[in-house]
Structure formats: C-alpha cells, structure tokens
Amino acid sequence: MSDDLLADAREASGRQAWADAYRALCAADESGRLGAEDLDRLGVAAHLTGHVETAGVAWARAHRAWYDDGDPGRAVRCAFWLGLTLMERGEHARGGGWFARARRVLDECPPDRAEQGYLCLPRSLQALAGGDPDTAYAGFERAAALGARSGDADLSALGRLGCGQALVARGDPAGGVAMLDEAMLAVATGEVSPLATGTIYCAVIITCHRMFDVGRAQEWTSVLDQWCAAQPDLRPYRGQCMVHRSELLQLRGHWTEALAEIERARAHLADLPGDPAQGMALYRQADLLRVRGDYDRAELCYREAGTWGHPVHPGLALLRLAQGRVDDAIGAARRVAEEVRDPSDRAPLLAAYAEIALAAGEPGEARSAVAELRRTAARFDSPYLRAVVDQAHGGILLAEGDAVAAARVLDEAKAAWRVLDAPYEAARTGLLLADACARLHDHDTARMEGEAARAILRRLGAAPEAGRTGERGPASAGGDGLTGRELQVLRRVAAGRTNRQIAGDLVISEHTVRRHLQNIYAKLGLGSRSGATAYAYEHGLV
C-alpha cells in the first residue's frame, strides 16, 4: 500500500476536498487493504461525492473492521450512517437491517455509551413520522443528553435538531425554533462533522418551510448555499438547497433566476438516481410554469413529479382552474382536503381550495377553508400564512358584496405581502383591492391599484394574471356581489346561450351552470332568465 496515497487521502479529507479524498482512497484501497478508519473515511468521501454504492460497501467493511478491532462503538456509528443514508434514499428494508445489526452490537456495550443515543434517533424519527411527537421528543432528548455527557458534538446536535422538530409537531413552534437554532449554532461554529452538518442544515430548512417561517428559511438556505459552495464536490445536499433557493427566489419575484436555479437542481439531481428531491424539483418547476402561463409544460412537470411520489396538488388543481376546468379543480380540491391531515401539508391546499371554491360559486366552502387556515396561521405564528388568510378572506368578502370590509382586509394583506417582499401575491391582492374600490365608486384608486398590479405582473411574466379582465375569476366581483364566474354566466345568459352552451364555453358542467344561476337569482332578487337578461343590459354588463 502506498503511504503517499494514504497521506494524500487523509490530507484531502481534512480540508474537505471530497473528490480528491475519494480518488486517493480508492487508489489506496486497490494497493492494499484499508484499515477501519480509512474505510470509514472512504465511506464519508464516497457519500459526499454521490458514489452511494461505494459508500455503502465502504461503511459495511468499516463496520466489520471496527468490530474485529474490538471497537464496537465505532462499528455502531458506521452501521448508523449506512442505515440512515439508505433510509433517506427510500431503501427502508436495508436501512432497517443495518439499524438492527447496530442494536445487536450495542448489546455488548455499556448502557450509557454515546452510541446508545445514535440508535435513539431512528426510533424517534419513526415515532415523529407516525404522529407521536411526545415519544419522539423523549428519544431525541435522551440522544442529546448522551451526546452532551460524552462530548459527542454530532449526537448532541442531532438530538437537539430532533427535539426541535418534535416540539414543532406537537404545537410549540417557539420552543421548537429555539432548539433548532441551538442545533444550528453547533453547525455554524464547525463543531459537527460534514455528515451531521448536511443532515442538520436540510432538516432545519425543511422544518422552517413546514412552519411557513419564510425569514428563517431564507437565512438558513443562504448559509447552506455558502457551505455547499465552499465544498464544490458535494452531491447529496446541493439539490435540495437549489430547490429551496428556487422557491424563495420565486416568492421574491425573481422568476427567471428561480427557473434557472430549478433547472440546475434537476440537472444536479439527475446524477443521483432515486433521490426524492427530484419530485420536489419537478413540482416547483411546474408551479413556476403555471403562473407564467405555460400550461402544457406545467402539466407535464406535475405528472412527472407524481411519478417520483411527490403530491401533485394543489398545483395541478390550480392549473385546472387557470384552464377554466373549474369542476375538475373543485373536485380535486375537495378530495385532497379530505385526505391530507397534517397541518403543514393542508395549509397550501386550503389556500388553493378557498380560491377554487370561490370560482366554483361555493363561498361557504371557501369560508370553511379560510377559517381552518386562520387557525393554522395562529398555531405557527406565521406572518406569511396570515397574509394568505387576509388575501383569501378579502376575496370572500368581495364575492359576498361587502366591499367596505373587503377593502380594509385586502389593504392589510397587500401591506403584509410587501413586508414579506412577495410582489406576485401583493399584485394579486392589488387586483382584488382595485375591484373593491371600484365597487365603492372610488374609481381613481381602483385605476391606480389595477394599473400598478398589472405592471408588476407583466414585469414578473405572469401573463394570465396580467391579462385578467373584469370577467375573470373571483378577483373581479360584479354588482350586488356577483363573482367573476357568475358574471361570465350572466353575460352568456343575456346573449341567449343555453345552459349546455354556457357549460361548453366555460368548460364546466351543466350542474355548475345551474348552481351559478341559482346564486345569481338569489343575489339579484330575480326569478327568471329574462329578468337576468334585463339586469345585465340595464347595468351595462353586455
């Protein structure tokens, strides 16, 4: 075996030049059998450079070598990382097998060894995924305590990370954030290994997104981006980093950069077969294409995201709404709202459900969705969700004819979106506010709000929203509280179209047309198509 090769490999590992370390370790391995510590190094370098099969083989050999050398604790750690990385790739049977082997080896160790804490982690993760945050917290807390007692910075930080996630899951976001920040402090000060660092970064960012904590997500995504940039050979974490960065760029209105970033993420992830972040990247790309009006490509991306196991709603339901297929959109929204129970997963569904329900002429369903969404916003104390709630509530008030209350709520929502630096949502809210002002005969403000909103939407490339006219969607309520869809139906009734023809025009069912007509009659105090036709002509709607 070449001592020079091993010296080069160890030096490269020390400066986190993972590709150099991987090549040197592989060459050294060909020259002679590596010892346990260098096999462990090879496992780490292979994993961090995306050579997942080589990493698995190296860690398996390191596990055996550590055990044969009489160090069961280090053997357990190799088995733990191998099991965890297999689980992350969806190979649950193999991952579970390595955890089971680690537990068998641990039976030979004293009960308070730090390695006992490592095997608390997968059990606690399983409890957390199973909806039992209390059991999860107890396990994570024990891991953190064992890590602190033994001076194992990785275990201590991973335990605090898990405690934070469990606290968030059981409804204590403030306590959870404090634990997450503590785990991140250990990362930021360089106390933990690269394996633990990448795991903690990704988990904290995902948790911030699930709490709708946009500010923290932005902060930690930037830090993760810098960490990855300092180690250009890294493969496992850069893909998710780019996906989250794209999402934040989209929120901030940098759509061209967001699309380029998501395309880079997809190219990066293509070299990592089986990585579930592929589905996440495809869904984000689909959402970007949808708001830009590229519906055909958006649909292809949603469908491909689904093949990776990523949920396709609410994005696909909103695509159907944009295509005028309101019945399909409301059907999907209702079904998914019945199936998805987790508050973090339900929140974006509820926001979409409210928008779709208004377009379908179901303000009661929209109100129910917004009421639940308001409770979720309070639970997470999320300014982002509060802005979503106010925007949706304003649309409902406008549809119900309360333009005074709608204008007040929408003005608050638009201010909140500006604070969050979310120009697309601010512009969409501005269109609603313009409609409310027009209903109140404040035509100057209505014109200014509408022109400003459309200018922003044109700059962003939001072609469908920028081209919205007075008869499109719930954003444009008409006289006596008619929604945009009801105005579309009324105009076609006045033009002499039958229910079947109207259904064909608007790509909805005849049943939905009849329901819209019932709502129109009730709001306008009318009892017939002829009365509706007369109303439309008297009020200049045709």
FIGU-910460 format. One record per residue (C-alpha): x, y, z. Coordinates in steps of 0.2 Angstrom, whole numbers, padded with zeros to 4 digits, always signed. Layout:
N
XYZ ...
This chain:
542
+0000+0000+0000 +0007+0017-0004 +0009+0028+0011 +0009+0043+0000 -0008+0039-0007 -0015+0037+0011 -0006+0053+0017 -0014+0062+0002 -0031+0055+0005 -0031+0060+0024 -0025+0077+0020 -0039+0080+0007 -0052+0073+0019 -0045+0086+0032 -0048+0100+0020 -0064+0094+0014 -0059+0091-0004 -0070+0076-0005 -0067+0072-0024 -0048+0071-0021 -0050+0061-0005 -0062+0049-0014 -0050+0046-0028 -0035+0044-0017 -0044+0032-0005 -0050+0021-0020 -0032+0021-0026 -0025+0016-0009 -0038+0003-0007 -0033-0005-0024 -0015-0005-0017 -0019-0015-0002 -0032-0017+0012 -0038-0001+0020 -0039-0001+0039 -0055+0003+0048 -0053+0022+0050 -0048+0024+0032 -0063+0013+0026 -0074+0025+0036 -0066+0040+0028 -0069+0032+0011 -0087+0029+0016 -0089+0048+0020 -0080+0054+0004 -0090+0042-0007 -0106+0048+0001 -0102+0066+0000 -0097+0064-0019 -0113+0055-0024 -0105+0037-0025 -0118+0029-0015 -0115+0011-0018 -0096+0013-0015 -0101+0022+0001 -0112+0008+0007 -0099-0005+0003 -0085+0005+0012 -0096+0008+0028 -0100-0010+0028 -0082-0015+0028 -0078-0002+0041 -0091-0008+0052 -0084-0026+0051 -0066-0019+0053 -0070-0009+0069 -0079-0023+0076 -0064-0035+0073 -0053-0022+0080 -0063-0023+0097 -0071-0006+0095 -0090-0009+0094 -0094+0009+0097 -0086+0014+0080 -0094-0001+0072 -0111+0005+0078 -0108+0023+0071 -0104+0016+0053 -0120+0005+0054 -0130+0020+0059 -0124+0031+0045 -0126+0017+0032 -0144+0014+0039 -0148+0032+0039 -0142+0036+0021 -0151+0020+0015 -0167+0026+0023 -0165+0043+0015 -0165+0035-0002 -0180+0025+0002 -0172+0008+0005 -0181+0005+0021 -0178-0014+0022 -0159-0012+0020 -0158+0003+0032 -0169-0006+0045 -0157-0021+0044 -0142-0010+0047 -0150-0002+0062 -0155-0020+0069 -0137-0025+0067 -0131-0010+0076 -0143-0014+0091 -0136-0031+0092 -0118-0025+0093 -0124-0012+0106 -0129-0026+0117 -0111-0029+0120 -0108-0011+0126 -0112-0002+0142 -0129+0006+0143 -0124+0024+0144 -0112+0024+0129 -0115+0038+0117 -0119+0025+0103 -0135+0021+0113 -0140+0039+0108 -0137+0036+0090 -0150+0022+0089 -0162+0033+0099 -0163+0043+0083 -0171+0031+0070 -0184+0026+0083 -0188+0044+0087 -0189+0048+0068 -0201+0034+0066 -0212+0040+0080 -0212+0058+0073 -0217+0051+0056 -0230+0041+0064 -0238+0056+0073 -0232+0053+0090 -0221+0069+0094 -0221+0065+0113 -0212+0048+0111 -0201+0056+0098 -0196+0070+0109 -0191+0059+0124 -0180+0049+0112 -0172+0064+0105 -0169+0072+0122 -0160+0056+0128 -0149+0056+0112 -0145+0075+0115 -0141+0071+0134 -0130+0056+0130 -0121+0067+0117 -0118+0081+0129 -0112+0069+0143 -0100+0060+0131 -0094+0076+0122 -0101+0069+0105 -0105+0085+0096 -0114+0076+0081 -0125+0066+0093 -0129+0081+0104 -0133+0092+0088 -0144+0079+0080 -0153+0076+0096 -0157+0095+0098 -0162+0095+0080 -0175+0081+0083 -0181+0089+0099 -0185+0105+0089 -0194+0095+0076 -0204+0086+0089 -0209+0102+0098 -0215+0110+0082 -0225+0094+0078 -0234+0095+0095 -0239+0113+0093 -0224+0123+0102 -0216+0132+0087 -0207+0144+0098 -0199+0131+0109 -0195+0121+0093 -0187+0136+0085 -0176+0138+0100 -0170+0120+0099 -0167+0121+0080 -0157+0137+0082 -0146+0129+0096 -0143+0114+0084 -0138+0126+0070 -0126+0135+0082 -0116+0119+0083 -0116+0118+0064 -0111+0136+0062 -0096+0135+0074 -0090+0120+0065 -0092+0108+0080 -0100+0094+0070 -0094+0083+0056 -0099+0086+0037 -0111+0071+0038 -0121+0079+0053 -0119+0096+0046 -0128+0092+0029 -0141+0082+0038 -0145+0096+0051 -0145+0110+0038 -0158+0101+0027 -0169+0096+0041 -0169+0114+0048 -0173+0122+0032 -0187+0109+0028 -0194+0112+0046 -0194+0131+0043 -0203+0128+0026 -0216+0117+0035 -0218+0131+0048 -0220+0144+0035 -0206+0154+0043 -0200+0162+0027 -0187+0173+0036 -0178+0159+0044 -0179+0148+0028 -0171+0162+0018 -0157+0164+0031 -0153+0146+0033 -0154+0142+0014 -0141+0156+0011 -0130+0149+0024 -0132+0131+0017 -0129+0138+0000 -0112+0146+0006 -0107+0129+0015 -0111+0119-0001 -0101+0132-0012 -0086+0130-0001 -0086+0112-0005 -0090+0111-0024 -0088+0092-0024 -0103+0089-0013 -0118+0080-0020 -0131+0075-0008 -0136+0092-0001 -0134+0104-0016 -0150+0098-0025 -0162+0101-0011 -0153+0118-0007 -0156+0123-0025 -0174+0118-0024 -0177+0128-0009 -0167+0143-0015 -0178+0142-0031 -0194+0143-0021 -0188+0158-0011 -0182+0167-0027 -0200+0164-0034 -0208+0171-0019 -0197+0187-0020 -0202+0189-0038 -0185+0184-0046 -0194+0171-0058 -0181+0170-0072 -0167+0166-0059 -0179+0154-0050 -0182+0144-0066 -0164+0144-0070 -0160+0138-0052 -0173+0124-0053 -0166+0118-0070 -0149+0117-0062 -0156+0107-0047 -0164+0095-0059 -0148+0093-0069 -0138+0090-0052 -0151+0078-0046 -0151+0068-0062 -0134+0061-0056 -0142+0055-0040 -0154+0041-0045 -0168+0038-0033 -0166+0055-0024 -0184+0060-0019 -0179+0078-0021 -0182+0075-0040 -0201+0076-0037 -0199+0091-0026 -0189+0100-0040 -0202+0095-0054 -0216+0101-0043 -0208+0118-0041 -0204+0119-0059 -0222+0115-0063 -0228+0129-0051 -0217+0142-0060 -0223+0137-0077 -0241+0138-0072 -0240+0156-0065 -0231+0161-0081 -0245+0153-0092 -0235+0139-0099 -0249+0126-0095 -0244+0112-0106 -0226+0111-0099 -0233+0114-0082 -0244+0099-0083 -0230+0088-0089 -0220+0093-0074 -0234+0090-0062 -0237+0072-0069 -0218+0068-0069 -0217+0074-0051 -0231+0062-0047 -0221+0048-0054 -0207+0052-0041 -0220+0051-0027 -0222+0070-0024 -0240+0076-0022 -0247+0085-0037 -0260+0096-0028 -0263+0110-0025 -0253+0115-0040 -0262+0104-0053 -0279+0109-0046 -0274+0127-0048 -0269+0123-0066 -0286+0116-0069 -0293+0132-0063 -0282+0143-0074 -0288+0132-0089 -0306+0135-0085 -0309+0117-0079 -0317+0123-0063 -0327+0107-0060 -0311+0097-0061 -0302+0109-0050 -0315+0109-0036 -0317+0090-0037 -0298+0088-0034 -0298+0101-0020 -0312+0093-0011 -0304+0076-0012 -0287+0081-0006 -0294+0091+0008 -0302+0076+0014 -0287+0065+0013 -0272+0076+0019 -0272+0079+0038 -0255+0086+0043 -0257+0105+0046 -0241+0109+0036 -0247+0100+0021 -0265+0106+0022 -0261+0124+0023 -0257+0127+0004 -0271+0115+0000 -0283+0126+0010 -0277+0142+0002 -0280+0134-0015 -0297+0127-0010 -0303+0144-0005 -0298+0151-0022 -0306+0137-0032 -0322+0136-0021 -0325+0155-0025 -0323+0152-0043 -0335+0137-0042 -0348+0148-0034 -0346+0140-0017 -0342+0154-0005 -0347+0143+0010 -0333+0130+0006 -0321+0145+0004 -0326+0152+0021 -0323+0135+0029 -0306+0133+0021 -0300+0150+0027 -0307+0148+0045 -0296+0132+0046 -0281+0141+0038 -0283+0155+0051 -0281+0143+0065 -0265+0135+0057 -0258+0153+0055 -0261+0156+0073 -0253+0139+0078 -0237+0143+0068 -0237+0162+0072 -0233+0164+0054 -0234+0181+0045 -0234+0173+0028 -0250+0162+0032 -0258+0177+0040 -0256+0186+0023 -0263+0171+0014 -0278+0171+0026 -0281+0190+0023 -0280+0189+0005 -0292+0174+0004 -0304+0182+0016 -0304+0198+0006 -0309+0189-0009 -0323+0180+0000 -0330+0197+0007 -0329+0204-0011 -0339+0190-0018 -0352+0192-0004 -0354+0210-0008 -0346+0218+0007 -0334+0229-0002 -0330+0240+0013 -0324+0226+0024 -0315+0218+0009 -0305+0234+0005 -0300+0235+0023 -0294+0217+0024 -0286+0217+0007 -0276+0233+0011 -0269+0224+0026 -0265+0209+0016 -0256+0219+0002 -0245+0228+0016 -0241+0211+0023 -0235+0205+0006 -0224+0220+0004 -0216+0217+0020 -0213+0199+0015 -0206+0205-0001 -0218+0195-0011 -0223+0205-0026 -0233+0192-0036 -0245+0190-0021 -0245+0208-0017 -0250+0212-0035 -0264+0198-0035 -0271+0206-0019 -0270+0223-0028 -0281+0217-0041 -0294+0212-0028 -0292+0229-0020 -0295+0238-0036 -0311+0228-0038 -0317+0233-0020 -0313+0251-0023 -0322+0251-0040 -0337+0244-0031 -0336+0258-0018 -0336+0271-0033 -0318+0276-0029 -0313+0274-0047 -0296+0284-0046 -0289+0272-0033 -0296+0257-0042 -0287+0263-0058 -0271+0266-0049 -0271+0249-0039 -0276+0240-0055 -0263+0248-0066 -0249+0246-0053 -0254+0227-0050 -0254+0223-0069 -0237+0232-0071 -0229+0221-0058 -0237+0205-0066 -0231+0210-0083 -0213+0213-0076 -0214+0196-0067 -0220+0187-0083 -0237+0182-0075 -0246+0183-0092 -0263+0175-0086 -0264+0187-0071 -0258+0202-0080 -0271+0200-0094 -0285+0197-0082 -0301+0207-0087 -0316+0211-0077 -0325+0195-0080 -0311+0183-0075 -0311+0173-0058 -0316+0178-0041 -0304+0193-0041 -0317+0203-0051 -0334+0203-0042 -0348+0212-0050 -0363+0222-0045 -0373+0215-0030 -0359+0204-0025 -0358+0193-0041 -0341+0184-0043 -0331+0184-0059 -0338+0167-0064 -0356+0172-0060 -0353+0187-0072 -0347+0176-0085 -0363+0165-0084 -0374+0181-0083 -0366+0188-0099 -0369+0172-0108 -0387+0171-0102 -0390+0189-0108 -0383+0184-0125 -0396+0170-0127 -0384+0155-0123 -0392+0139-0116 -0385+0131-0100 -0377+0117-0111 -0369+0130-0122 -0363+0140-0107 -0355+0124-0100 -0346+0121-0116 -0340+0139-0117 -0333+0139-0099 -0328+0121-0098 -0339+0117-0083 -0354+0105-0081 -0372+0110-0083 -0375+0106-0065 -0362+0120-0061 -0370+0132-0073 -0387+0129-0064 -0379+0132-0047 -0372+0148-0053 -0389+0154-0060 -0397+0150-0043 -0384+0161-0034 -0386+0175-0047 -0405+0174-0045 -0403+0175-0026 -0391+0189-0026 -0400+0200-0038 -0418+0196-0032 -0423+0188-0049 -0433+0173-0054 -0430+0170-0072 -0418+0171-0086 -0427+0185-0094 -0425+0195-0078 -0407+0191-0078 -0405+0197-0096 -0414+0213-0092 -0402+0216-0077 -0387+0213-0087 -0392+0226-0100 -0398+0239-0088 -0381+0238-0079 -0370+0238-0094 -0364+0221-0092 -0366+0216-0110 
